[in-house]
Amino acid sequence: MANSIATENLGATIMTGAVAGAAGGVAEIAWVALYAAMTGGKAAVIAQGVTTAAGVGALYPGAAAGAGVAVHMILSLALGMLLAVVARRLASGRSVRAFSLAALCGVWFVNFFIILPLVSPAFTHLLPYAVSLTSKLLFGAAAGQVLAMQARRLPRGLAMVRAPQ
């Protein structure tokens, strides 16, 4: 019985993480689109760069913006699920938002200073660092809010965010 509850809670955590990742991914897209509109840039160039940076440019020879958005959202869902599972183990209800922001700062740092310079150096220069960091912070804020809201809705407190004791 306890094992089926733990499995059910893990499944619920993963589903909540998918919603958190979708919220974060959409927040990033909205921010980049706003930034591009304000500066006269082209958000489609960023979206196309995502396919190259993710290593799937060969699958999408024209590197259409839609493909970049799809890849971005798939990565966002995966990141949201991972964030939810880790937060379930490490964060309490009040700290899940702070944990999400800190985690996304870490993701930004690793992406822009370790991974992307190796796999797609050009991508690191498509946006100023402050803009790309803001993008990740918005992801963390949106995802953290989803995780915190879900935790408050549950009768047992943090069953979806924190592992059963």
Backbone as JSON, one array per atom type, in Angstrom:
{
  "sequence": "MANSIATENLGATIMTGAVAGAAGGVAEIAWVALYAAMTGGKAAVIAQGVTTAAGVGALYPGAAAGAGVAVHMILSLALGMLLAVVARRLASGRSVRAFSLAALCGVWFVNFFIILPLVSPAFTHLLPYAVSLTSKLLFGAAAGQVLAMQARRLPRGLAMVRAPQ",
  "N": [[0.82, -1.19, 0.0], [1.87, 1.31, 0.88], [3.88, 1.56, -0.99], [2.41, 1.85, -3.39], [1.18, 4.3, -2.9], [3.42, 5.96, -2.78], [4.31, 5.65, -5.43], [2.12, 6.7, -6.78], [2.21, 9.33, -5.8], [4.69, 10.1, -6.88], [4.1, 9.98, -9.6], [2.15, 12.0, -9.71], [3.76, 14.12, -8.97], [5.48, 14.26, -11.17], [3.65, 14.9, -13.18], [2.78, 17.4, -12.24], [5.22, 18.68, -12.43], [5.51, 18.72, -15.21], [3.53, 20.56, -15.9], [4.58, 22.76, -14.55], [6.99, 23.06, -15.98], [5.94, 23.67, -18.51], [4.72, 26.12, -17.95], [7.0, 27.61, -17.25], [8.46, 27.46, -19.66], [6.75, 28.82, -21.44], [6.79, 31.32, -20.22], [9.45, 32.06, -20.7], [9.45, 32.2, -23.52], [7.62, 34.27, -23.92], [9.02, 36.4, -22.71], [11.36, 36.59, -24.31], [10.18, 37.18, -26.76], [9.01, 39.65, -26.12], [11.33, 41.14, -25.49], [12.61, 41.05, -28.01], [10.72, 42.46, -29.55], [10.86, 44.95, -28.34], [13.43, 45.75, -28.91], [13.77, 45.6, -31.61], [14.71, 43.26, -32.57], [14.77, 39.81, -33.74], [12.78, 37.31, -32.73], [12.49, 34.86, -33.89], [15.02, 34.14, -34.78], [16.31, 33.45, -32.44], [14.74, 31.24, -31.72], [15.34, 29.54, -33.88], [18.03, 29.17, -33.35], [17.89, 27.56, -31.12], [17.35, 24.99, -32.1], [19.77, 24.34, -33.32], [21.56, 24.58, -31.13], [20.57, 22.57, -29.5], [21.32, 20.4, -30.88], [19.79, 19.31, -32.89], [19.59, 20.42, -35.33], [20.19, 19.27, -37.8], [18.04, 17.63, -38.24], [16.09, 19.42, -38.83], [16.45, 21.03, -41.43], [15.9, 23.65, -42.46], [15.7, 24.94, -40.14], [13.35, 25.99, -38.9], [11.46, 28.41, -37.07], [9.33, 27.39, -35.62], [10.12, 24.76, -35.12], [12.2, 25.23, -33.36], [10.8, 26.34, -31.21], [9.26, 24.12, -30.51], [11.28, 22.29, -29.71], [12.34, 23.77, -27.6], [10.12, 23.77, -25.84], [9.83, 21.04, -25.29], [12.24, 20.55, -23.96], [11.76, 22.27, -21.82], [9.56, 21.04, -20.55], [10.8, 18.66, -19.7], [12.75, 19.75, -17.98], [11.1, 20.97, -16.08], [9.83, 18.7, -14.97], [12.06, 17.39, -13.84], [12.84, 19.37, -12.02], [10.6, 19.39, -10.31], [10.71, 16.8, -9.2], [13.19, 16.87, -7.86], [12.74, 19.04, -6.16], [10.74, 17.95, -4.63], [12.14, 16.28, -2.97], [13.94, 18.0, -1.68], [12.97, 20.62, -1.05], [10.93, 22.66, 1.07], [7.48, 23.69, 1.52], [7.42, 26.56, 1.72], [9.86, 27.22, 0.68], [10.0, 26.38, -1.93], [9.68, 28.09, -4.11], [11.95, 29.76, -3.93], [13.89, 27.77, -4.16], [13.38, 26.93, -6.79], [14.06, 29.26, -8.25], [16.8, 29.46, -7.59], [17.74, 27.04, -8.64], [17.26, 27.43, -11.38], [18.96, 29.57, -11.88], [21.35, 28.23, -11.6], [21.08, 26.42, -13.75], [21.12, 28.25, -15.88], [23.76, 29.29, -15.6], [25.38, 26.97, -15.98], [24.55, 26.28, -18.58], [25.24, 28.61, -20.15], [27.93, 29.11, -19.62], [29.34, 26.75, -19.65], [28.21, 24.45, -21.16], [26.95, 25.49, -23.63], [29.09, 27.13, -24.76], [30.71, 25.1, -25.69], [29.1, 23.46, -27.39], [27.54, 25.14, -29.0], [28.68, 27.9, -29.6], [27.88, 30.32, -30.83], [25.25, 30.66, -30.07], [25.35, 31.64, -27.49], [25.71, 34.3, -27.82], [23.47, 35.4, -28.9], [21.63, 36.72, -27.33], [21.91, 39.28, -24.85], [23.67, 38.55, -21.79], [22.27, 39.35, -19.47], [19.64, 39.39, -20.35], [19.19, 36.72, -21.08], [19.59, 35.52, -18.58], [17.5, 36.69, -17.15], [15.42, 35.49, -18.5], [15.7, 32.8, -17.65], [15.27, 33.18, -14.91], [12.62, 33.98, -14.95], [11.49, 31.63, -15.85], [12.07, 30.01, -13.61], [10.57, 31.38, -11.65], [7.93, 31.1, -12.62], [7.67, 28.28, -12.75], [8.21, 27.62, -10.07], [6.07, 28.87, -8.83], [3.9, 27.34, -9.79], [4.54, 24.85, -8.63], [4.43, 25.54, -5.91], [1.75, 26.37, -5.67], [0.4, 23.99, -6.22], [1.25, 22.44, -4.09], [-0.03, 23.71, -1.96], [-2.68, 23.07, -2.45], [-3.1, 20.48, -1.76], [-4.44, 18.16, 0.6], [-2.74, 16.92, 2.45], [-0.64, 18.6, 2.65], [2.41, 18.82, 1.37], [2.47, 16.67, -0.45], [2.86, 16.24, -3.2], [5.09, 17.71, -3.74], [7.02, 17.26, -1.79], [8.64, 14.33, -0.65], [6.88, 11.51, 0.72], [6.91, 11.11, 4.26]],
  "CA": [[0.0, 0.0, 0.0], [2.73, 2.48, 0.96], [4.59, 1.66, -2.26], [1.52, 2.38, -4.41], [1.0, 5.72, -2.59], [4.65, 6.62, -3.2], [4.31, 5.65, -6.88], [1.08, 7.65, -7.17], [2.74, 10.67, -5.52], [5.74, 10.4, -7.86], [3.41, 10.28, -10.86], [1.54, 13.32, -9.57], [4.86, 15.08, -8.98], [5.95, 14.39, -12.55], [2.62, 15.65, -13.91], [2.88, 18.79, -11.79], [6.45, 19.19, -13.03], [5.26, 19.01, -16.63], [2.8, 21.83, -15.93], [5.55, 23.79, -14.14], [7.89, 23.26, -17.11], [5.2, 24.37, -19.56], [4.58, 27.51, -17.52], [8.31, 28.22, -17.37], [8.79, 27.57, -21.08], [5.94, 29.9, -22.02], [7.31, 32.58, -19.66], [10.67, 32.39, -21.44], [9.08, 32.6, -24.88], [7.01, 35.6, -23.84], [10.08, 37.36, -22.4], [12.22, 36.76, -25.48], [9.38, 37.88, -27.76], [8.91, 41.04, -25.67], [12.65, 41.75, -25.68], [12.82, 41.24, -29.45], [9.83, 43.52, -30.01], [11.33, 46.23, -27.79], [14.75, 46.11, -29.45], [13.8, 45.44, -33.06], [15.33, 41.97, -32.9], [13.89, 38.78, -34.29], [12.66, 36.16, -31.84], [12.63, 33.65, -34.7], [16.44, 33.8, -34.84], [16.58, 32.74, -31.18], [14.09, 29.93, -31.83], [16.13, 28.73, -34.8], [19.27, 28.84, -32.66], [17.63, 26.47, -30.18], [17.5, 23.7, -32.79], [21.21, 24.11, -33.49], [22.17, 24.36, -29.81], [20.11, 21.28, -28.97], [21.9, 19.34, -31.69], [18.8, 18.72, -33.8], [19.54, 21.23, -36.54], [20.22, 18.41, -38.99], [16.68, 17.11, -38.44], [15.29, 20.54, -39.33], [17.42, 21.76, -42.25], [15.56, 25.07, -42.55], [15.68, 25.43, -38.77], [12.19, 26.84, -38.74], [11.23, 28.9, -35.71], [8.4, 26.45, -34.97], [10.9, 23.63, -34.62], [12.92, 25.72, -32.18], [9.83, 26.46, -30.12], [8.92, 22.76, -30.09], [12.42, 21.77, -28.96], [12.37, 24.53, -26.34], [9.05, 23.32, -24.95], [10.16, 19.67, -24.85], [13.27, 20.71, -22.93], [11.11, 22.91, -20.67], [8.78, 20.01, -19.84], [11.75, 17.78, -19.02], [13.34, 20.5, -16.88], [10.07, 21.12, -15.06], [9.66, 17.42, -14.28], [13.24, 17.2, -13.0], [12.75, 20.34, -10.94], [9.57, 18.94, -9.37], [11.2, 15.61, -8.49], [14.24, 17.29, -6.94], [12.1, 19.88, -5.14], [9.99, 17.03, -3.77], [13.08, 15.74, -1.99], [14.78, 18.99, -1.0], [12.38, 21.92, -0.69], [9.68, 22.71, 1.82], [6.48, 24.49, 0.84], [7.77, 27.97, 1.65], [11.11, 27.45, -0.03], [9.99, 25.81, -3.28], [9.89, 29.18, -5.07], [13.37, 30.13, -3.86], [14.63, 26.64, -4.72], [13.21, 26.97, -8.25], [14.88, 30.36, -8.77], [18.21, 29.1, -7.45], [18.02, 25.96, -9.59], [17.32, 27.97, -12.74], [20.22, 30.33, -11.97], [22.37, 27.21, -11.86], [20.91, 25.95, -15.13], [21.63, 29.31, -16.77], [25.22, 29.35, -15.49], [25.94, 25.78, -16.63], [24.28, 26.38, -20.02], [25.91, 29.7, -20.86], [29.36, 29.19, -19.38], [29.99, 25.44, -19.8], [27.7, 23.61, -22.24], [26.8, 26.19, -24.9], [30.35, 27.49, -25.41], [31.28, 23.92, -26.34], [28.26, 22.88, -28.44], [27.0, 26.16, -29.89], [29.17, 29.19, -29.11], [27.13, 31.43, -31.41], [23.99, 30.83, -29.34], [25.58, 32.42, -26.27], [25.77, 35.72, -28.17], [22.22, 35.84, -29.52], [21.0, 37.62, -26.38], [22.81, 39.68, -23.76], [23.58, 37.66, -20.63], [21.21, 39.8, -18.55], [18.35, 39.01, -20.94], [19.05, 35.27, -20.97], [19.42, 35.22, -17.16], [16.12, 37.06, -16.81], [14.59, 34.43, -19.07], [15.74, 31.64, -16.76], [14.63, 33.56, -13.65], [11.18, 33.94, -15.18], [11.15, 30.2, -15.85], [12.08, 29.57, -12.22], [9.45, 31.99, -10.94], [6.69, 30.48, -13.07], [7.66, 26.88, -12.32], [8.12, 27.61, -8.62], [4.69, 29.23, -8.46], [3.06, 26.16, -10.05], [4.83, 23.85, -7.6], [3.93, 26.03, -4.63], [0.29, 26.35, -5.7], [-0.05, 22.6, -6.14], [1.51, 21.98, -2.73], [-1.07, 24.27, -1.08], [-3.98, 22.49, -2.75], [-3.2, 19.11, -1.26], [-4.84, 18.08, 1.99], [-1.61, 16.5, 3.29], [0.46, 19.56, 2.55], [3.34, 18.83, 0.24], [2.63, 15.3, -0.96], [3.39, 16.23, -4.57], [6.37, 18.39, -3.83], [7.96, 16.64, -0.87], [8.43, 12.88, -0.53], [6.18, 11.12, 1.95], [7.83, 10.84, 5.37]],
  "C": [[0.86, 1.26, 0.0], [3.48, 2.68, -0.36], [3.69, 2.23, -3.34], [1.23, 3.86, -4.17], [2.23, 6.49, -3.05], [4.71, 6.72, -4.72], [3.29, 6.67, -7.4], [1.57, 9.09, -6.95], [3.84, 11.05, -6.51], [5.11, 10.73, -9.2], [2.77, 11.65, -10.84], [2.62, 14.4, -9.59], [5.35, 15.32, -10.4], [4.94, 15.16, -13.39], [2.65, 17.13, -13.53], [4.13, 19.44, -12.38], [6.28, 19.53, -14.5], [4.51, 20.34, -16.77], [3.74, 22.98, -15.56], [6.52, 24.09, -15.29], [7.2, 23.99, -18.27], [5.05, 25.85, -19.21], [5.91, 28.25, -17.66], [8.71, 28.44, -18.82], [8.03, 28.7, -21.76], [6.42, 31.26, -21.5], [8.57, 33.01, -20.4], [10.36, 32.88, -22.85], [8.49, 34.01, -24.88], [8.07, 36.67, -23.59], [10.95, 37.63, -23.63], [11.46, 37.49, -26.58], [9.24, 39.36, -27.4], [10.23, 41.77, -25.89], [12.91, 42.02, -27.16], [11.96, 42.38, -29.98], [10.33, 44.89, -29.55], [12.64, 46.69, -28.43], [14.84, 46.01, -30.97], [14.47, 44.16, -33.5], [14.31, 41.0, -33.45], [13.9, 37.56, -33.37], [12.84, 34.86, -32.61], [14.08, 33.2, -34.8], [16.84, 33.03, -33.58], [15.99, 31.34, -31.26], [14.86, 29.01, -32.77], [17.44, 28.29, -34.16], [19.1, 27.71, -31.67], [17.81, 25.12, -30.85], [18.97, 23.35, -32.99], [21.86, 23.78, -32.17], [21.78, 23.02, -29.22], [20.64, 20.11, -29.79], [20.92, 18.68, -32.63], [18.64, 19.53, -35.07], [19.51, 20.41, -37.81], [18.84, 17.81, -39.27], [15.76, 18.16, -39.04], [16.18, 21.43, -40.17], [17.13, 23.25, -42.36], [15.57, 25.73, -41.19], [14.55, 26.42, -38.55], [12.01, 27.23, -37.28], [10.31, 27.95, -34.95], [9.12, 25.24, -34.4], [11.67, 24.03, -33.37], [12.01, 25.85, -30.98], [9.46, 25.08, -29.6], [10.04, 22.14, -29.26], [12.51, 22.46, -27.61], [11.32, 24.01, -25.36], [9.28, 21.89, -24.46], [11.22, 19.73, -23.74], [12.69, 21.34, -21.66], [10.29, 21.91, -19.86], [9.71, 19.1, -19.05], [12.37, 18.49, -17.81], [12.34, 20.69, -15.74], [9.84, 19.83, -14.27], [10.85, 17.14, -13.35], [13.21, 18.13, -11.79], [11.74, 19.89, -9.88], [10.05, 17.74, -8.55], [12.27, 16.0, -7.47], [13.65, 18.14, -5.82], [11.32, 19.03, -4.15], [10.88, 16.49, -2.65], [13.73, 16.81, -1.12], [14.06, 20.21, -0.43], [11.12, 21.76, 0.14], [8.71, 23.62, 1.07], [6.86, 25.94, 0.68], [9.01, 28.21, 0.8], [11.11, 26.94, -1.47], [10.19, 26.9, -4.34], [11.36, 29.59, -5.1], [14.24, 29.02, -4.45], [14.56, 26.68, -6.24], [14.06, 28.08, -8.87], [16.36, 30.02, -8.72], [18.6, 28.02, -8.46], [18.14, 26.5, -11.01], [18.51, 28.9, -12.93], [21.36, 29.36, -12.28], [22.29, 26.67, -13.27], [21.46, 26.98, -16.11], [23.16, 29.33, -16.76], [25.86, 28.18, -16.24], [25.74, 25.86, -18.15], [25.19, 27.4, -20.7], [27.42, 29.77, -20.64], [30.09, 27.85, -19.53], [29.51, 24.73, -21.06], [27.66, 24.36, -23.58], [28.11, 26.66, -25.53], [31.01, 26.31, -26.13], [30.44, 23.46, -27.53], [27.7, 23.9, -29.42], [27.41, 27.55, -29.42], [28.37, 30.39, -29.63], [25.84, 31.7, -30.62], [24.18, 31.71, -28.1], [25.59, 33.92, -26.55], [24.49, 36.24, -28.82], [21.46, 36.84, -28.64], [22.05, 38.07, -25.37], [22.61, 38.74, -22.56], [22.45, 38.06, -19.69], [19.83, 39.38, -19.05], [18.14, 37.5, -20.81], [18.91, 34.84, -19.5], [18.01, 35.57, -16.71], [15.15, 36.01, -17.32], [14.54, 33.22, -18.13], [15.09, 31.96, -15.41], [13.11, 33.56, -13.79], [10.68, 32.5, -15.25], [11.05, 29.71, -14.4], [10.92, 30.12, -11.42], [8.13, 31.32, -11.32], [6.59, 29.03, -12.6], [7.5, 26.78, -10.81], [6.72, 27.95, -8.15], [3.75, 28.04, -8.68], [3.29, 25.12, -8.96], [4.29, 24.28, -6.25], [2.4, 26.0, -4.58], [-0.23, 24.92, -5.55], [0.15, 22.07, -4.72], [0.43, 22.48, -1.77], [-2.42, 23.61, -1.28], [-4.18, 21.12, -2.12], [-3.56, 19.07, 0.22], [-3.69, 17.69, 2.93], [-0.42, 17.42, 3.12], [1.25, 19.43, 1.28], [3.51, 17.46, -0.42], [3.2, 15.27, -2.37], [4.76, 16.86, -4.67], [7.41, 17.71, -2.95], [7.63, 15.16, -0.73], [7.7, 12.56, 0.76], [7.2, 10.73, 3.02], [7.61, 9.44, 5.92]]
}
